[in-house]
Amino acid sequence: EDDRPTIDTGSIAGSDPDDQETIAGTPAPSFDAPTLPAGSRIGKYAIEGVLGVGGMGAVYRAKQRKPNRRVALKLIRPGALSARILQRFDLEAEILGRLQHPNIAQIYEAGIDAESGSPYFAMEYIAGHELVQYADKHGLSAAKRLELFVKLCDAIIHAHAKGIIHRDIKPGNVIVSGEGEPKVLDFGIARATDASDQHHTMQTHVGQLVGTLYYMSPEQAAGDSASLDTRSDVYALGVVLFELLTGEMPYNLRDKALHEAVRTIVETRPRRLSEIDPSLKGDLDIIMLKALEKDRERRYQSVGELRADILRTLENKPIQARPPSTLYLATKFVRRNTRMTLAAVIVLLVFAFGSIFALNQWYGGIRARQVALDNMLLSLSEMDVQKGLRPDLSKRLLDLYADNGELLFSGDPESLALFYTNLGEAYFGYEDYRRALTQFEKAYKIRSKGLRAPHELLAQGLHHIANAEFYLNEYELARDHYLDTLKMYEALYTSSDPGTAETARTLDHLGSTYVKLGENELAVEMYTKARQLRVDLFGHGSLEVAMSDNSIAWFHVQQGKPEIAEPIYRRALEILQGLDEDDSKPLWVARAKHSLGNTLIALGQYEEARELLTSSLALKTELLSGNKPSVASTLQSLAEVCRLSDDYEKAERYALQVVQIRQEIGDPRLSASQEVLEQIRFEMSN
């Protein structure tokens, strides 16, 4: 295992939820706000686990006894309560109550928990996957994806018929059940269309962004809330269809500041489907361009019109949309090259690393070529920080590697497996867990053909696969693969063997997975075994033991017991600060301060929390160049503690930085961050 600070050789489970660039390391669930532990009760519902956490609260998997059914329970956390948030929450419950459609999640009940005073509503629980994830997981053809999309259109048509504009249609708000039925969720920022209901609808100030930027229509991105109508949802559906068919977005917004991204959506023509997949050329190209028209008058005037053209395509009938005019074609972007030659890859690598030595190694034979590529891949996820290379360029290099692996290592399966492993780690560093999982699975498949279990490389491969599955919220699969990994390590190493460190790491990660599955007794057992192994191997004052302490402290936070977590976090921080100086120490200390600071927020110790988080931010900004998810996480915590301390000016500044960073890196938590910023500004104005 590589011992660089960006590869977690042990575990700080939850020490910093957004330090997920620590690949091959701990699955660290979100820690921005404590969640209710399994077994808690809200009204008549028993909490079983967390489905998702946002800026204002969380959604839980819960069980109702009468009638006997599982529900999704949406709950606002007490610290987020405000008049504006309550109004939005009540509106969502009211809207869901109006909508009765097989492709819209049904609401069962809304109420206020007598003990905590927190508003909640219970709705239909859908066991499944997000829209694009489902299609990819099941290898759906383009035609099957279109059929799925038609059902999504049916749901939105129903909402529009009831006078509701969704305003935040995206794949993450569409869950597809095991039976293949899509269900639309999250009407939290929806608004009414008819005048009689406008007084019930959340009012949005001019120039205020509400929604998820990638899927916003030009008028929504420009903040023109007064003119939004159902055609804004048509546009969002167009973006969803684009992503569903290609796996990509019509615009590249990753490396753009917020104002630049808005300008792109408002002014720039989208890519054609066929630029990404030539098989989609023709009617689908025309349909997409019409759905994504900047001018609403040239767009499909209803979701029904869009749906009708999709059905005509499926039935091989002429579509109603017309091809774009000559003027339209003349103003579109020049199509980008979709592939670069291997020679260009080599030139880019030499430029990125400033090293002729890497080029010499390339030509030094299979083994030297492997070493060169290994070193490059292990560093690639950080090249934007260390070498000033733009993140989009280094990510593009990863994609080029992925396309050429078999060509580079033809006839050398050992090198090819190592190549795919390192490529997966680099994707993991970019939080592209689906691509990381693909590479890890390729590596394991190759090695399983040539090696007999138990074998160290097979165990490592299973561990990588489990880590990726954890971050993809596939906890049952992750658990099974961690257990398989554990069995292999236990067969390979005795208790005194240094390799037992891998056993401890696996136990630690398995503990985190059990927490996610609500199996707390097993989680404690795994964490305890991992810590004892590390004490026996490395001693009480070691980095590895500090990692275990952080995992155990995080567990107590997740159980709603920050008072138990605090002294354990302090012990871990003390250990880390007492370690000998090396390149990894500052980053571990930064993460530990972040975790302790968050815990102190939960305990109401705002002054010390602010000091710790400020110190953590300074270290991370220096070490991570200010553009990593981890930096945004600490900024988010600082925004929260400043808000709670009534320092709204600094809270707004920190929250705005979070939004900018998460927009630049395409973080899926952008929408939640925008909600936090909105709440802070609302409280400032009152």
Sequence and secondary structure as in RCSB ss.txt:
>XXXX:A:sequence
EDDRPTIDTGSIAGSDPDDQETIAGTPAPSFDAPTLPAGSRIGKYAIEGVLGVGGMGAVYRAKQRKPNRRVALKL
IRPGALSARILQRFDLEAEILGRLQHPNIAQIYEAGIDAESGSPYFAMEYIAGHELVQYADKHGLSAAKRLELFV
KLCDAIIHAHAKGIIHRDIKPGNVIVSGEGEPKVLDFGIARATDASDQHHTMQTHVGQLVGTLYYMSPEQAAGDS
ASLDTRSDVYALGVVLFELLTGEMPYNLRDKALHEAVRTIVETRPRRLSEIDPSLKGDLDIIMLKALEKDRERRY
QSVGELRADILRTLENKPIQARPPSTLYLATKFVRRNTRMTLAAVIVLLVFAFGSIFALNQWYGGIRARQVALDN
MLLSLSEMDVQKGLRPDLSKRLLDLYADNGELLFSGDPESLALFYTNLGEAYFGYEDYRRALTQFEKAYKIRSKG
LRAPHELLAQGLHHIANAEFYLNEYELARDHYLDTLKMYEALYTSSDPGTAETARTLDHLGSTYVKLGENELAVE
MYTKARQLRVDLFGHGSLEVAMSDNSIAWFHVQQGKPEIAEPIYRRALEILQGLDEDDSKPLWVARAKHSLGNTL
IALGQYEEARELLTSSLALKTELLSGNKPSVASTLQSLAEVCRLSDDYEKAERYALQVVQIRQEIGDPRLSASQE
VLEQIRFEMSN
>XXXX:A:secstr
   STTB SS  TTTSTT TTSBTS      SS    TT EETTEEEEEEEEE SSEEEEEEEETTTTEEEEEEE
E GGG  HHHHHHHHHHHHHHHH   TTB  EEEEEE TTT  EEEEEE   EEEHHHHHHHTT  HHHHHHHHH
HHHHHHHHHHHTTEE S   GGGEEEETTS EEE   TT EE SGGGGGGS    TT   S GGG  HHHHTT G
GG  HHHHHHHHHHHHHHHHHSS SS  TT  HHHHHHHHHHS    HHHH GGGTTHHHHHHHHHT SSGGGS 
SSHHHHHHHHHHHHTT   SS    HHHHHHS     S   HHHHHHHHHHHHT HHHHHHHTS HHHHHHHHHH
HHHHHTTHHHHS   HHHHHHHHHHHHHHHHHHTTT HHHHHHHHHHHHHHHHHTT HHHHHHHHHHHHHHHHHH
  SS HHHHHHHHHHHHHHHHTT HHHHHHHHHHHHHHHHHH  TTSTTHHHHHHHHHHHHHHHHHTT HHHHHH
HHHHHHHHHHHHH TTSHHHHHHHHHHHHHHHHTT HHHHHHHHHHHHHHHHTS   TTHHHHHHHHHHHHHHHH
HHTT HHHHHHHHHHHHHHHHHHHTT SHHHHHHHHHHHHHHHHTT HHHHHHHHHHHHHHHHHTT TTHHHHHH
HHHHHHHHHH 
